[in-house]
């Protein structure tokens, strides 16, 4: 679970997850373009790739290959585990 918190600790990684939540199955190129156009993030492809590796190691992103393209998908399961462990205030335990 520490990996999930570490992954979520970075604003760029949270924005990547936002983009994948908006539209799953994006390539590195598509994510870089969305981050630049929507959020003004000017990181290199290598930097975004490293962020994706952290998210993947935490289980928040899964990938699949289609030909030469690697597609990224948001995996919400680690966040559900956190929500189950510490439900939002007001919910019966």
Secondary structure by P-SEA (a helix, b strand, c coil): caaaaaaaccaaaaaaaaaaaacccccaaaaaaaaaacccccccaaaaaaaaaaaaaaccbbbbbcccbbbbbbbaaaaaaaaaacccccccc
